[in-house]
Amino acid sequence: MMNSWGKGFLTSLMGTTISILLTFGTSALVDSKQKADTQRQTAMMVIHDIDVCIDQMEEMAKDEEKRNNAIQYVLAHLDQTASLPEDTIELALEMLIDYNPANNIFDDAKENIFKSSQDIWSNLDNMAFIDNMENFYDQRREVSGNLEKNPIFVHPISYDEYIEMTRNSEGYRLDEVAVLKEKLKDPKVKFYVDLSTIRTRAYRTFAQMWKDISDRNKFIMNISDEELAEYIKNSQRSGIPISQRELMGQWEREVNGNEHYYYHFLEEDSFCIEDVMLYPNPVYNNDIIITYIFGGKWSLKNDTLFMVCAPKSAEVKLDTSRITYRPEMRDSVKHMIRKLDIAAWKESLRKSPERDSIDTFHVPTKKARDKIEMIESRDKDGNVNSRYLKRVKDKLTELTQII
């Protein structure tokens, strides 16, 4: 018979062994779950990358159709171009001029992460999924190359030519009607216009090709549309909730060096927004300042901001007090100022259907409460645009409360 010491030793040994097995077993389960979670997060990240590109192609197809409709209308009314609507002329020119030559249409940040991260490759063990993603990124590079170099897609008026035309125009303001009439006689331009429907079809073909890859990857990884939407929603969240009292006051959003927005959230749930735009020009020193002012009502529920604009109360202000110019430029400057039709701009702003709507934003702030992020969700897929605002401590502009 085994003595008490032997029983105690065996009991202790068995306990230690079981403890070790449980520890390593639990660790293995945790590692396995972490790997599975990493796989799904990675898969959703790059699938969302595909879906973003699909949306881009579909948007390009819609824009191409709108611009083609505009240019076909111009072609049908060439003898009346001087009286055609300004937005029609602008749309037609948008088809022809490359305004943004340096901008790559596709963001390759997620592709770089997917291809360079050792952790991703070690955790993603589904070769069918990996092959599909590599196929997508290969296709996207090919499409990008065609958009950049293929004559079917390359705008007939380069950015350099556009700048040269502007430089040679009176007061550096392009006579859009004259340019359009002249360029539509150019065989190169006519060729590009005639191929508009081919471009539209190509954009939609690319979108459908990538939709097939996206759907296949969702199926392979067993990812539902609802799960992907939740991933997108969570990945876009940042900061901490802001209260109604903390939101009140003035906030600044810098669009670029020549345009600033000033949001003023006032008592009694009213708001006022000033869009302050600076217009420099070589014919004078300093800037003309044009300010678009509109307002309405606001409310904050949980972390969601609702803004209801009152378009009929919109105003436009012109400030030329800061500009100076040489005596010989007086007539040119005065002529330029007279062409700034403030009354028409105000009427257009008041009739804008975009102003007569409810804007909804998710509004988190940072710990210091001096910056906020206004996250605007517009489409069914959860794609968003973010606006970053900082609190204005001193009153920079005289804001008029508009109700």
C-alpha positions in Angstrom: 0.0 0.0 0.0 1.1 3.5 -0.8 1.9 5.6 2.3 0.5 9.0 3.0 3.7 10.7 1.7 3.4 8.9 -1.6 -0.3 9.9 -1.9 0.5 13.5 -1.2 3.3 13.6 -3.7 1.1 12.1 -6.5 -1.7 14.4 -5.6 0.7 17.4 -5.8 2.2 16.1 -9.1 -1.2 15.6 -10.7 -2.4 19.1 -9.5 0.7 20.7 -11.0 0.4 18.8 -14.3 -3.3 19.7 -14.6 -2.5 23.3 -13.8 0.2 23.4 -16.5 -2.1 21.8 -19.0 -4.9 24.2 -18.2 -2.6 27.2 -18.5 -1.2 26.2 -21.8 -4.6 25.1 -23.1 -6.2 28.3 -22.1 -3.3 30.3 -23.6 -3.7 28.3 -26.8 -7.4 29.1 -26.9 -6.8 32.8 -26.3 -4.1 32.8 -29.1 -6.5 31.0 -31.4 -9.3 33.5 -30.7 -6.9 36.5 -31.1 -5.8 35.1 -34.5 -9.4 34.6 -35.6 -10.3 38.1 -34.5 -7.2 39.5 -36.3 -8.2 37.6 -39.5 -11.6 39.1 -39.5 -10.5 42.6 -38.7 -7.9 42.4 -41.6 -10.4 40.9 -43.9 -13.0 43.6 -43.2 -10.3 46.3 -43.6 -9.4 45.3 -47.1 -12.9 44.4 -48.1 -14.0 47.9 -47.1 -11.1 49.2 -49.3 -12.6 47.4 -52.3 -16.1 48.8 -51.5 -14.7 52.4 -51.3 -13.2 51.9 -54.8 -16.5 50.6 -56.1 -18.2 53.7 -54.8 -15.5 55.9 -56.4 -16.1 54.2 -59.8 -19.9 54.5 -59.6 -19.5 58.2 -58.6 -17.2 58.8 -61.6 -19.8 57.2 -63.9 -22.5 59.5 -62.5 -20.3 62.6 -62.9 -19.4 61.6 -66.4 -23.0 61.3 -67.3 -23.9 64.7 -65.9 -21.0 66.4 -67.7 -21.8 64.7 -70.9 -25.4 65.8 -70.7 -24.2 69.4 -70.1 -21.7 69.3 -73.0 -24.3 67.8 -75.4 -26.7 70.6 -74.4 -24.0 73.1 -75.2 -23.3 71.5 -78.6 -27.0 71.7 -79.4 -27.0 75.4 -78.6 -23.7 76.6 -79.8 -25.3 79.7 -81.2 -26.7 80.6 -77.8 -23.8 79.8 -75.5 -23.7 83.3 -74.1 -27.1 82.9 -72.6 -26.7 79.3 -71.3 -26.9 78.7 -67.6 -23.6 79.2 -65.8 -23.7 75.7 -64.1 -24.2 74.0 -67.5 -21.1 75.8 -68.8 -19.1 74.8 -65.7 -20.1 71.2 -65.9 -19.2 71.0 -69.6 -15.7 72.5 -68.9 -15.2 70.0 -66.0 -15.3 67.2 -68.6 -12.5 68.8 -70.6 -10.1 70.3 -68.0 -7.8 68.4 -65.7 -8.1 70.5 -62.6 -6.3 68.1 -60.3 -3.4 66.4 -62.1 -1.4 65.4 -59.1 -4.2 63.7 -57.2 -4.2 59.9 -57.3 -7.8 58.7 -57.3 -7.1 55.7 -55.1 -5.7 55.6 -51.6 -3.2 52.8 -51.4 -2.6 53.0 -47.6 -4.6 49.8 -46.8 -2.9 48.0 -49.7 0.5 48.9 -48.3 -0.6 47.6 -44.8 -1.9 44.4 -46.3 1.3 43.7 -48.3 3.9 44.8 -45.8 2.6 43.6 -42.4 4.2 40.3 -41.2 1.4 40.0 -38.6 -1.3 40.1 -41.2 0.4 37.4 -43.4 1.0 35.1 -40.4 -2.6 35.5 -39.3 -4.3 35.3 -42.7 -4.2 31.7 -43.7 -7.0 31.7 -46.3 -5.2 31.5 -49.6 -8.3 32.0 -51.6 -8.9 35.3 -49.8 -5.3 36.4 -50.3 -5.4 35.6 -54.0 -8.6 37.6 -54.5 -7.1 40.6 -52.7 -3.9 40.5 -54.8 -6.1 40.2 -57.9 -8.0 43.3 -56.9 -4.9 45.4 -56.1 -3.4 44.3 -59.5 -6.6 45.4 -61.3 -6.7 48.6 -59.4 -3.1 49.5 -60.4 -4.0 48.7 -64.0 -7.1 50.9 -63.9 -5.1 53.7 -62.2 -2.5 53.5 -65.0 -5.2 53.8 -67.7 -6.9 56.7 -65.9 -3.5 58.5 -65.9 -2.2 57.7 -69.4 -4.9 56.3 -71.7 -6.2 58.9 -74.2 -9.7 57.7 -73.6 -9.5 58.9 -70.0 -7.0 61.7 -70.1 -8.6 65.2 -70.2 -7.9 67.0 -73.4 -7.0 70.3 -71.6 -4.1 69.8 -69.2 -3.7 71.7 -66.0 -0.7 73.6 -67.5 -2.8 74.6 -70.5 -5.7 75.7 -68.2 -3.2 77.8 -66.1 -1.8 79.4 -69.3 -5.3 80.3 -70.6 -6.1 81.9 -67.2 -2.8 83.8 -67.2 -3.6 85.3 -70.7 -7.2 86.2 -69.9 -8.4 89.6 -68.8 -8.0 90.1 -65.0 -6.9 86.4 -64.9 -10.6 85.4 -65.0 -11.2 82.7 -67.6 -13.9 83.5 -70.2 -15.5 80.0 -69.9 -18.0 80.5 -72.7 -15.3 81.6 -75.2 -13.0 78.8 -74.1 -15.7 76.2 -74.5 -16.7 77.4 -78.0 -13.1 77.4 -79.2 -12.2 74.0 -77.7 -15.2 72.2 -79.0 -13.8 72.8 -82.5 -10.6 70.9 -81.7 -10.6 67.3 -83.1 -8.8 66.1 -80.0 -11.6 67.5 -77.8 -14.3 66.2 -80.1 -12.7 62.7 -79.9 -12.7 62.9 -76.1 -16.4 64.1 -75.9 -17.5 61.3 -78.3 -16.0 58.7 -76.0 -17.9 59.8 -73.0 -20.3 56.9 -73.0 -17.4 54.5 -73.3 -15.8 56.0 -70.2 -19.1 55.7 -68.3 -19.4 52.1 -69.3 -15.8 51.4 -68.3 -16.3 52.9 -64.8 -19.3 50.8 -64.2 -17.5 47.7 -65.5 -14.7 48.3 -63.1 -17.2 48.7 -60.3 -18.9 45.5 -61.1 -15.7 43.5 -61.4 -14.7 44.7 -57.9 -18.1 44.1 -56.5 -17.8 40.5 -57.6 -14.4 40.2 -55.7 -15.9 41.9 -52.7 -18.9 39.6 -52.6 -16.7 36.6 -53.0 -14.4 37.6 -50.2 -17.3 38.3 -47.9 -18.6 34.8 -48.7 -15.2 33.2 -48.1 -14.7 34.8 -44.8 -18.3 34.5 -43.8 -18.7 38.3 -43.2 -22.2 39.7 -43.3 -23.1 43.2 -44.5 -24.2 44.1 -41.0 -20.9 43.0 -39.5 -19.0 45.0 -42.0 -21.1 48.1 -41.4 -20.5 47.7 -37.6 -16.7 47.4 -38.3 -16.8 50.6 -40.4 -18.8 52.4 -37.7 -16.5 51.4 -34.9 -13.3 52.2 -36.9 -14.6 55.7 -37.5 -15.3 56.4 -33.8 -12.8 58.5 -31.9 -12.8 60.9 -29.0 -15.3 61.2 -26.2 -18.9 62.5 -26.2 -19.5 66.2 -25.9 -22.3 67.9 -24.0 -24.7 70.6 -25.2 -23.0 73.2 -22.9 -19.5 72.2 -24.1 -20.6 72.6 -27.8 -21.9 76.1 -27.3 -19.6 78.9 -28.5 -17.6 79.5 -31.6 -15.6 76.9 -33.6 -13.3 77.3 -36.6 -12.8 75.0 -39.5 -9.9 75.8 -41.9 -10.7 74.5 -45.4 -7.5 75.9 -46.9 -5.5 79.1 -46.6 -8.2 81.1 -48.4 -11.3 79.7 -46.8 -12.4 79.4 -43.2 -15.8 78.3 -41.6 -16.9 79.8 -38.3 -19.6 77.8 -36.5 -21.3 79.6 -33.7 -23.7 77.5 -31.5 -25.8 80.0 -29.6 -28.4 80.0 -26.8 -31.9 78.9 -27.5 -30.7 76.2 -29.9 -29.9 78.6 -32.8 -26.7 78.5 -34.8 -24.9 80.8 -37.3 -22.2 79.8 -39.8 -19.9 82.2 -41.7 -18.0 80.9 -44.7 -15.2 83.4 -45.1 -13.4 83.3 -48.4 -10.4 85.4 -49.4 -9.9 86.3 -53.0 -6.3 87.2 -53.9 -5.5 88.5 -57.4 -2.4 89.8 -59.1 -4.1 93.1 -60.1 -4.4 94.2 -56.4 -2.7 93.7 -53.1 -4.2 91.9 -50.0 -7.6 90.1 -50.4 -11.2 90.7 -51.3 -13.2 89.0 -48.5 -16.6 87.4 -49.4 -18.6 86.0 -46.5 -21.5 83.7 -46.9 -23.7 83.7 -43.8 -26.5 81.2 -43.0 -28.1 79.9 -39.8 -30.9 77.9 -38.3 -31.7 75.6 -35.3 -29.5 72.9 -33.7 -30.0 70.2 -31.1 -27.7 67.5 -29.6 -29.1 64.1 -28.7 -26.6 61.7 -27.1 -23.6 62.3 -29.4 -25.6 63.2 -32.5 -25.8 66.8 -33.7 -28.9 67.9 -35.8 -28.7 71.1 -37.7 -31.7 72.5 -39.5 -30.8 75.4 -41.9 -33.0 78.4 -42.6 -31.9 79.2 -46.2 -34.2 82.2 -46.7 -32.2 84.1 -44.1 -28.9 83.6 -45.9 -26.7 86.7 -46.5 -23.6 87.5 -48.5 -21.1 90.3 -47.6 -18.4 91.8 -49.7 -15.4 93.5 -48.1 -13.0 95.3 -50.4 -11.6 97.6 -47.7 -8.3 95.9 -47.4 -7.2 95.9 -51.0 -4.8 98.4 -52.6 -3.6 98.8 -56.2 -1.6 100.9 -58.5 -3.4 103.9 -60.1 -3.1 102.4 -63.6 -5.0 99.2 -62.4 -7.9 101.2 -61.0 -10.3 100.5 -63.9 -9.4 96.8 -64.0 -10.1 96.4 -60.3 -13.3 98.4 -60.4 -14.5 96.3 -63.3 -13.7 93.1 -61.5 -15.6 94.2 -58.4 -18.6 95.2 -60.4 -18.7 91.6 -61.9 -19.1 90.2 -58.4 -22.8 89.8 -58.3 -23.5 89.6 -54.6 -27.3 89.8 -55.0 -27.4 86.8 -57.3 -25.1 84.8 -55.0 -27.4 85.6 -52.1 -30.5 84.6 -54.1 -28.8 81.3 -55.1 -27.8 80.6 -51.5 -31.3 81.2 -50.3 -32.8 78.8 -53.0 -30.2 76.1 -52.4 -31.9 72.8 -51.7 -28.9 71.6 -49.8 -29.5 74.4 -47.2 -33.2 73.4 -46.8 -32.4 70.1 -45.1 -31.4 68.5 -41.8 -27.7 67.7 -41.4 -26.8 65.0 -39.0 -23.4 64.6 -37.4 -21.7 62.3 -34.9 -19.8 64.8 -32.7 -17.0 63.5 -30.4 -14.4 65.8 -28.8 -10.9 65.3 -27.3 -10.0 65.4 -23.6 -9.1 69.0 -23.7 -12.5 69.9 -25.1 -10.9 72.3 -27.5 -11.4 70.3 -30.7 -14.3 68.4 -32.2 -14.8 66.1 -35.1 -18.1 66.4 -37.0 -18.6 63.0 -38.7 -21.1 63.2 -41.5 -22.7 59.9 -42.7 -24.4 60.2 -46.0 -24.8 56.8 -47.8 -26.1 53.4 -47.0 -22.6 51.9 -46.8 -21.6 54.1 -44.0 -19.0 56.1 -46.0 -18.3 59.4 -44.2 -16.7 62.8 -44.4 -15.2 64.3 -41.3 -14.8 68.0 -40.5 -12.3 69.0 -37.8 -13.1 72.1 -35.8 -11.1 73.9 -33.1 -12.6 76.2 -30.4 -12.1 80.0 -31.0 -11.2 81.6 -27.7 -11.4 85.2 -29.0 -14.2 86.5 -31.1 -12.6 86.7 -34.6 -15.6 87.8 -36.5 -18.9 89.7 -35.8 -21.5 87.0 -36.1 -25.1 87.8 -36.7 -27.7 85.5 -35.2 -29.9 84.2 -38.0 -33.1 82.4 -37.1 
